[in-house]
Amino acid sequence: MKRILAGLSLLLVLALTACTGLPTTGYVNPGRGPQGDEAQQFAFVPDGPQDDASPTEIVEGFLRAGSGPADDWATAKLFLAPGTSWDPRARVTIDRLADRRATANADGSSVGVQLTTVAGVDANGAYAPAVNGATEALSFTLARVDDQWRITSAPDGVVLYEEVFPTVYQAASVAYFDPSYSFIVPDVRWFPRPLVASRVTTALVDGKPSTWLAGAVKSAFPDELSLVGRSVTLSSDGVAQVQLPQAALSLDRTTLDRMQTQLTRSLVTAGISEVQMTVDGTPIAASELPVKVTRVDPSPAVLTADGTFGVLSGETVDTIPSLSDAVEALSPVSIELEADRSLAAVLTQEGVVASVLADGGSFALDTRPGLLPPSIDAQGAIWSVPRSAPTQLRAYTPQGVPQEIGNAWPDASEVVSFQISRDGTRVAAVVTVAGVREVWLAGIVREGTAVSLGPPHVLSFSEPGAFDLAWLDDTTVGVLTSVDGAARLDELSVGGRGTVGAVPENAQAIAGGSASVRVLDDTGRLFSRRGSSWTLVASDVRVLAVQQGTTS
C-alpha cells in the first residue's frame, strides 16, 4: 500500500511541475524497454493558448509548450497562426528560467525574448554547453486571428529551461566502431523521449557521427543505405524491427554482423534489448559480434611508499613479473598500464617519460622539460606533451620512435592533464585558454601513417582549479578541481551535463575503476567510491596507476 501511495504522489508532483519545472540533477538513465516508440514513463502535457491572452502571454505559453513533443509538438503549434512555418526539431536552447524575459512592442505585433543560455542541442541531438553568461535574443511576430493573438513568425527549435530539459529529452548513445572494429565507441546524443528509439536508429543508419568524433570512428552502414520509413516497430514478442531496403541483401555477412552490433548497442541505450533487421518484413541473417571490453580491473595498481609496484590484493601487493622491477627502478611519479599489463608508461622523478616492456626492458622516450604524465593509446603508442607547449604533442613507440600529432589543442596555452580513452579513439584534456581552464575532447584521427586530433569539443568552459583528469567509463570524464582549497570531483558526460561531488580531503590524483572511482590523497591514502560513499582501501601509497582496461 505504501508503494502505491508513493507512486501516486510522484505522479501528482510530476503533473504539477508541467508549467513550473521539475528540478533534476545527475544523469538521465534509460529505464525499462518501451512497449512502442511513443511509450514513455512520463510526459509533460502543456497548456494550449488561453482566450484573450496578451502577445507576451502567447509567446510565453508557446515557449512552455516546447516541453510537449507528443504528436510533433501539436500543443505548441496551437499558438501559431495558420500557415506559419516552424521546425521544432531544428535545435533545443537550454536556458535559465529565472533570467527569461519577454517584452512586447507597443502594438503587440512583436515580442522579444531575452535568454541566458546554458547549453544547446543541435538537430542531430549533439549537446554543447554555452559559455558562462552567454545570452540570446529571440524575436516573434504576431497577428490577430479570429480576434486572438497568434504567432506568425517564430525561430525554429524549442526552448527548455535547464531543470526540465532532461525530463523531456533522453540521452542515448549512437554506437560506432573504432577503426579496427574492435571496440564500440558511444556517441552520446539527446532526443525527445517519445521518439528516442526512432531518432537513434535514424541517426545511426542515415546520419553521421558528431563532428568532433567523425574522423575517429567507423560505421558498418554504407552511405547509400537508408531506412525504409522513419520508425522502429515492435513485434508481438517485443523485438524491435528495423526496416532496410533490398540493397541490404547484397552486403557480406561481416558487414551485416557489424551493422547488427551497432544497432543492438545503440538501441539498448534507448531501452530496447533485442533488435532485428528486416527487408520487406523478412529477417536478415545477422548476429551481434563480440567486442573488446573497456572496464578496468577491480584491483587497483599502485606503487607503495616502500617502492613496490603491483596490483593491490587485500593488504598485499602482487607484483607483475619482470614489469614491476623495471617500473620500480625508474622511481616514477606517474604510471599508466596497458590493458594486458605488457607495457607501462612512466613519468620519472627527473621528469623523463619512459616505457617499460613486459620483458623488463625500458626506454627513455621524451626528455623535454615540463612533461605531463603520459598516456597509452590502443595501438600501444605512448603520448607525451610539455605542459606549456600543447601543440608539441607526440606519440612514441615503446622503443622510442617519435611521431608528431597534428592539430593538437589549437588556441590552448597550456595542458594541465590529459588521458586517452580506453577504446583509443578520443583524448580528454584540461587545457588553459585565455587564462581560463576548460575541459576538451577530441577524436584521434588516423589517415595512413599520419595521426592528428579532430576539432575540439568543449565539455566545460569553466573548470577553475582543475588539476587532474581521468576517463571513468566510456562516456564520463572525471575532473579533480580545487576551489578555495577544497577539492571536488566534477563528472562530465561526453554528451553534456554532469554532476559535482565531494572527494576525500586533499585528493591529488584520480583514476577510473571497475564500477568505481579511485582517488589518492596527498598523505598516501587510497579511497574507492561506490555509490555516494568513499571507502579507505589502502594507506602508504605513493602512486595510483592508471589502467587502460583489463584482459578479463
URHUKA-V699014 format. One record per residue. PSI is psi in whole degrees, 0 to 359 (999 if undefined). BURIAL is + if it has 16 or more other C-alpha atoms within 10 Angstrom, else -. Layout:
psi-><PSI PSI>
burial-><BURIAL BURIAL>
This chain:
psi-><317 320 322 314 320 320 318 321 319 316 321 316 316 319 320 338 5 329 332 344 148 113 130 134 165 195 158 119 131 141 210 158 140 159 8 165 339 356 145 159 326 145 140 143 85 159 149 185 141 149 140 23 146 164 318 318 324 314 317 319 322 316 317 326 349 345 0 84 358 142 43 49 48 322 316 324 343 339 353 146 150 137 358 131 129 128 101 341 356 322 164 128 125 125 178 120 321 336 358 129 128 132 128 152 179 319 4 6 351 151 131 141 125 131 147 111 141 320 176 155 127 182 340 0 5 130 138 128 156 156 142 131 7 143 162 145 129 142 135 142 149 161 163 130 115 43 19 143 133 155 128 346 128 144 141 151 173 159 124 136 157 331 331 330 308 356 332 324 151 139 137 157 125 121 126 170 156 169 338 0 33 328 153 132 119 131 99 129 169 129 155 136 319 344 7 317 315 321 322 315 316 318 323 310 317 350 194 161 160 149 316 338 347 315 355 348 168 151 142 344 120 147 327 356 129 156 148 111 180 28 160 125 150 130 173 335 14 14 128 130 127 117 126 159 172 330 337 334 342 357 149 163 324 316 316 320 320 320 315 321 315 317 314 314 331 311 339 331 348 9 12 126 344 132 144 125 138 157 120 37 354 129 144 135 112 150 149 135 149 144 162 142 155 11 160 149 136 343 124 149 132 158 120 170 333 7 13 130 135 199 128 125 99 238 6 161 119 116 157 119 134 313 315 314 318 323 314 324 341 356 64 152 348 149 135 135 137 159 319 8 27 357 140 142 130 141 120 168 334 358 17 137 128 158 150 125 166 331 4 355 152 153 134 119 314 123 12 151 150 32 146 164 133 171 149 133 177 347 6 10 148 121 140 145 142 141 320 9 71 322 350 31 134 154 135 141 158 338 357 9 122 157 129 141 121 156 41 111 63 144 355 138 348 145 123 322 147 157 141 139 157 344 354 8 348 152 134 145 146 120 161 126 119 40 0 135 131 164 123 149 156 144 150 112 125 118 101 235 351 143 135 168 141 183 142 142 119 124 326 129 351 105 67 135 5 133 347 154 148 146 119 323 193 338 10 131 128 133 122 130 157 115 117 39 355 129 150 165 119 121 113 126 142 346 18 165 154 183 157 130 166 154 163 148 140 31 140 345 149 147 149 150 187 103 30 173 139 138 137 132 177 2 4 12 132 128 151 138 128 127 232 2 146 134 133 123 319 161 173 43 128 318 131 115 147 136 130 39 197 154 349 999>
burial-><- - - - - - - - - - - - - + + - - + + - + + - - - - - - - + - - + + + + + - - + - - + + - + + + + - - - - - + + + + + + + + + + + + + + + + - - + - + + + + + + + - - - - + - + + - + + + + + - + - - - - + + + - - - + + + + + + + + + + + + + + + - + + + + + + + - - - - - - - - + + + + + - - - - + + + + + + + - - + + + + + + + + + + + + + + + + + + + + + + + - + - + + + + + + + + + + + + + + + + + + + + + + + + - + + + - + + + + + + + + + + - - - - + + - - - + + + + - - - + + + + + + + - - - + - - - - - - + + + + + + + + + + + + + + + + + + + + + + + + + - - - - + - + + + - - - - + + + + + - - + + + + + - - + + + + + + - - - - + + + + - - + + + + + + - + - + + + + + + + + - + + + + + + + + - - + + + + + + + + - + + + - + + + - - - - + + + + + + + + - + + + + + + + + + + + + + + + + + + + + + - + + + + + + + + - - + + + + + + + + + + + + + + + + + + + + + + - - - + + + + + + + + + + - - - - + + + + + + + + + + + + + - + + + + + + + + + + + + + + + + + + - - - - + + + + + + + + + + + + - - - - + + - + + + + + + + + + - + + + + + + - - + + + + + + - - - - + - - + + + - + + + + + + + + + + - ->
